[in-house]
Amino acid sequence: MNTNQQGLNSVVKESCIVRPRKLSLNLFRRIGRRTKSQAIGNKNVPPVTVETGKEDSGEAQTTNIAADSENASAAPKTKPALPSKCKLRLEEVYIHSDMLLQHPFSQWTLLMLNTASETITKLSLKLTMNAKSTWKLFSATLSLPLLRTFSFTNDFFISSDVALFTDIEDFLLNHPGIKHLSLYGVGLPPSSAVPRPRFQHLISIDAHPFYIIWVMNSLPLNPDPLPNLQRVTISSDNYPRFIANGNPDFDDWLFDSALEAISSFPKNIALTLTFNSKSHIENWIDFHVRAGVERSVISRLVHITRVSISNNIWHKFTDATLANIPDWLALFPALKYFQFEWELAMNEERLTEPQYLAMISILCPKLEMIEVNWRMFDLRLIRKNLGACDGADR
């Protein structure tokens, strides 16, 4: 094996690997560590090797996308090689790198996706730079007839240069078979907009509140709207630190408007609430406890029997919040199963204290199970034991 081959192999291990039936493209860590002088001196496309499953066998074939850096001076204008025109057999594609969605790599990425279009069922994208123009091109070019899971997200909710809502909607309209949809950090629909896609196959949606409202706006217009919908996840705004301090707190009305729209859905669905700030979860729970059954939108969620809280910020609950949670749970009129996901150990310890669970079991007589970090607690059994103790005392 010569020096060039050894260098190429070492890059492959840290950059991008396409296994048969699955493709994952992430930021190139090795390339990101190159010195500034190396980056300036090398005008070539970084060396990457892609392994793809052959159509008729399980063996992998290797395609060089660019010459390695040592040959940069000999070929200063080398263009990225494109995938073979033979059909790729890929089912899942994850592209979590802005680099691969920008010029000059976008040409290769688009061709790769279209070459594998007959087999791709899952596409996950993260796009933060020049998203508006880039996604317009991809939305107009991509056609994935078997697409069932589509995720287009950003780690943060940033209002500048995001993919336009109209281009998002066009893509969804052209891919009616989507069952699982995740949208965050993209252009928002108007609150009164009615979706052009019918979402007849949609099973789950994880999105910003405005997208939940948008999807639910189809309810009055269709005789059987969203016939397969089973799970809804609402995520609060997540701003990066450098702008979070200058941004107003999370708008309670926006979360509540999404819940108001969900309350009109005539079937049982599972609900997840994702909080991206400590103040979001604490202030919002406190607001609804003070509002009470008469004024809280939670009391109108008559078809919600399963609820989960995803606490993304991993902060310790205050004593006030812990005291509010049982009363907050009691606002749900049909709640049978509740889950705390990814809680800190200190939160888990306090949420699972016997006295605390006993209090919840008394205040929420319809609630059957509580799960805290995948530990299950049967409130029916707790109530039974409390009754037995009361009987023994008498």
N, C-alpha and C positions, 0 to 999 in steps of 0.2 A: 504494500500500500504506500503510495507516494505522499509527500507532505501536503499537497493540495487535498487529497482524499481524506487524510486524517483531520485537517482543519474543517472540512465540510461536515464530516461526521460529528465533530464536537459541537458545531453550531446546531445541527439537527436535533441533538438531544435537548437543547434548551429553547428551540424556536417553535417550529410547527411540524406536527406529525399528522398525517392522514392515514388512519387505519381503515381497513375494509369496512364499509358501511357507516363509518363515523369520521367526521372531520372536526378538528379543533385548532383554531388559529388564535394565538394570544400574542401579546406584546413581546417582542424579541428582547429578552433580558440581556443576552450577550452583546447585542448590537448597541443597546442603551448604555453599556458600560465602556464603550470605546472612547478614547480620548478625543478632544476637540480637533486636534491636528489630524487624526486619522479620518474623522468624519469629513473634514474639509478636503483632504487629499483624495478621498475615494468618492468619485461621482457615480459609481456603479450601484445597481440594485444589490442589497445585501444577499449573501449566499444563503439559500434555503433549499432544502430537499423535501419533496412531497412524495409520500408513499401512498399509492392507491391500489385498491383491489382490482385485479383484472376481471374482466367481465365473465370469463369462462372458467376461472380457477381462483383458488384462495390465495395464490401467490401475490406478492407485492411487486409493483413496478415503480421505478424511481425516475423522477423527472427533475432535471436541474433548471431552476428558475432563473439563475443568473450566474455569471462567472464569479469566481471568488476574488477577494480583494487583492490578491497578489498579481492578478492579471489586469487590474484596473487601467494601468497606463497603456497597455496594449490595445485595449478596446474601450475607450472612454465613452462611447455612445451606445453601449450595449443596452438593448431593451429587454424587459422581462419576457421570458419565454411563456407561451400560453399552454394550457393543458392540451393533451392530445384530443383530437376530435372524436375519438372513440368514446362511447358512453361510459360515464363513471357511475358506479353503483354505490351511492352514498345515501344513507337514511337520515342522519343527523349532522347538522353543520353548525358550529359555534364560531363566530367571528367577533372576538372581543378586542379588536385592535383598530384604532383609527387609521393606521398606516395602510391596512389592506383595503380600506374603503375610499382611499384618496388616490389621485393621480400620482404616479403612473400605475400603481398596483390595482386600481379599481377595474381596469380592463381585464386583467387576469382573473380577478375575483368574480366579475360578472360572467365571464365565459365559463369558468369552473362551475358556477351555480347553474347556469343554463345547460351545460353539458350533462349535469347530474339531475336535471329537472324532473325526469320521469321516475325518480326513486326517492327524492328528498321528502321526508314527512315532518322534519323538525328543523327550524331555522331560528337561531338566537344571535342577535346583533347588539353590540354596544357601540354607539357613535356619539362623540362629543364635539368633534372639530368639523367645521364647514358642513354641518349636518343638513342644512336646508337644501343646498344645491346637490349634494351627494345623494340624498335619499330620493329626490325628484328623479334623478337618473335611474336609480335602482328600481324605484316603484314603476317607472314606465317600461323598464326592460325585462324585469323578472316575471316568469310565468312558471309556477310550481303547482301543477294540478293535484298532487297528492299531499300538499302541505296541510298538516293537522295541528301542529304546535308552532306558534309564532310569538317570539319575544323580541321587542325592540325597546331597549331601556338604556338609562344612564344612571350611574350611581347617585347623582345629585339631580335636583330639580332646578334647572337653569333656564331662564326665559329667553336668552339671546341665542340666535343662530341655531335653533332646533329644527328638526324636520317639521314641515308644515302639516297641519291637520288635514288639509285637503288631499295631500299626497298619501298620508296614512290611510285615509278613508278609501281612496282609489285602490290602494293595494288590497285592503280588506274586501272591497267589492269584487275584485278580480280573483279572490281566493275564498269562495263561499264555504269550503269544506273545513275551515279552521275550527278546532274543538277547544283548544286551550290558548288563551290570548293574554299577553302581558305587555302593558304599555306604560312607560314612565320616563319623564324627562324629554317628552316630545311635545309638539304643538297641541294646544288644547282646543276642543270643540266649543262653540258657543253653547251656553247653558240651555238654550231653547232649540238647538238643532235636533232634527230627527234623522237617525242614521239611514243611509241608503242601503248598506248591507242588511240582510234579513237575519243573519246569525242563527239559522235553523239548526246548525250542528254544534253551536257553542255550549260547552260543558262548564268551563271555568274561565273567569276573567280576574286579572290582578292589575289594578290600574289606579291612577290618580282619580279623586272624586269626580272631576268633571267628565271623565270617560264613563264612569258608572252611571252618572245622570244621563249622559248621551245614549247609552245602550238601553236604559230603562225608558227613554222617551218613545221607544217603539211600541210600548205596551198598549196604548189606546187605539192603535191603528191596525193591528193584526188580530185575527180571530184566535190564533194560537201562537202568541209571541214567545220567543226564546223557549221552545218546547223541551230542550235538553239541558237547560242551565241548572247546575247543581251547586256551584261554589262561587262566591264573590269575595274578593280581597280589596280593601280600600287602604291606600297608603297616604299618609300625611306628607306635606312638603318636606324635603330633605335638602337643605342648602349647605354648600361648603362653608368651612369656617370663616374664610376671608370675606364673605358677604353676610353670614348668618347674623352677626351682631347688628348690622344695619338694616335687617329685614324685620318687618312686623311679625308678631307671633302668629301661629297657625290660626286661620279663620275658622272658628267653631261652626259658623253657619254653613261652610262648605262641606264639612264632614256630615253635618246634620242634614243638609240638602240631599246628599247621596243616600243617607239612610231613609229619608222621606220618600225618595224615588223607589228604593227597594221595598218599602212597606206596601207599595201598590202591586208588587209581584204576587200572583195568586197561588204560588206553589212553595213548598218547603225547600229552602236552600241553606247551605252552611256559610257562615259569615266569618271573615277574618279581618281584624283591624290592626294595621301596621303603624306603629308610632315611631317617628324618627327624631323625636326630641322629648326630653324629660318633661318640659312644660306642657307639651301637647297632651300626654297621657294624664298627668296629674290635674291640670286645669280643666280638661274636658270631662273627666269623671266627676270632679267636684261640681262642675256646672250642672250636670244632669241629676246628681243627687239633690242639689238645691232646688232644681226645677220640679222634681217630684213626678209622680205618675200622671198628673193632670196636664203638665206642660212638656214633658220630655218626649221626643220623637221615639225613643226606645220602647215606650209603652205601646206603640203602634206596630211593632214588628211581630205580628201574630203568627207568621209562618216561619220564624227563625227559631229552630230548636238546637242548633249547634253554633257556638261562637268561640273564636280563638283570639287571643291577644298576642301579637308578635312585637316584643319590646326590643327594637333594634338598637337602642342606645345603651343598654346594659348599665342602667343606673339603679341605685338602691331606692326603693320606694320609701317615701316619708311616712311617718306615723299617721299623718292625716289621710294619705292615700290608702294605706292599708285599712284604716277605719272606714273609709268610704266604699271600698270594693264590695262588701256584702250587700249594702243598700243599693249599690249600682246594679249588681246582678239581679236583685229583686225586681228591678224595673222591667226586665224581659218577661213578657207574659207567657211564653211557651217554651222557655229555655229548659233543655234536658241535659245538655252536655256542654261543659266549658273547659277550655284549655289555655294554660299559660305556656307560651313557647319561649325557649331560650332565655330563661330568667337567671339572674345571678344566684349564686349559692346562698347568699344572705337573704335574698327575696324568697327563694325556695324554702328555706328553713322556717321563715315566719308564715308563709302561706300554708304550710302543711302542719302547723301546730294543731294538736287535737282540739283545743278550745276554739281556735279560729275556724276550723272545719265544722265544728258543732254549731257555731253561730251561723255560718252560711246555710247549713242544713235546715235550721229553724226558720231563717228569714226567706229561704227559697224552697218551699215545699215541693215544687215541681221539678227542681233540679236533681238529676239522678247521679251524674258522675262529674268529678273534677279531675283534670290531668295537669300536673305541674312537672315540666321537664320530663315527660314520659313516665311519670309515676301516677298510677291511677288510684282514686279514692272513691269508694262507693258511698254516696251520701244516704242512700236508702238503708244501708246497713248501719250507718251512724245513727240515723233517726230511730231505727229499731232498737239499737242498744240504749239510746237515751230514754226511749219509752220504757224499756225493761228496768232501767235504773230508777225512773220515776215511780214505777209500780212497786218496786222493792222498797222505796222510801216510804210509800204510803202504807 
